[in-house]
């Protein structure tokens, strides 16, 4: 009898914990607005994520798509070609926090921008 009670309690605890874990899982997101201030904040956060002072973003409307590309740095005067590829991030939300998730490493970068679920 005690074994059944313990199993039932453990099962209900496990299900409750599972529900908590599911609610904290990130979901794809898009920007709530693409005004100049939001884009400047986004670029600043992504520049820090890739370790550069400034970044240029690839084309795309981030109010409708969750994938954002950080373009490689421009060529210097002595370069004629580059094999550098864009760095891709996916906009995600965990609760009310908007973040960029590096597509290759999975590293998460919290950002101070308004997002909404995609």
Secondary structure, 3 states (H helix, E strand, C coil): CHHHHHHHHHHHHHHHHHHHHHHCCCEEEEECCCCHHHHHHHHHHHHHHHCCCCCCECCCCCCCCCEEEECCCCCCCCCCCCCCCCEEEEEEEECCEEEEEECCCCCEEEECCCEEEC
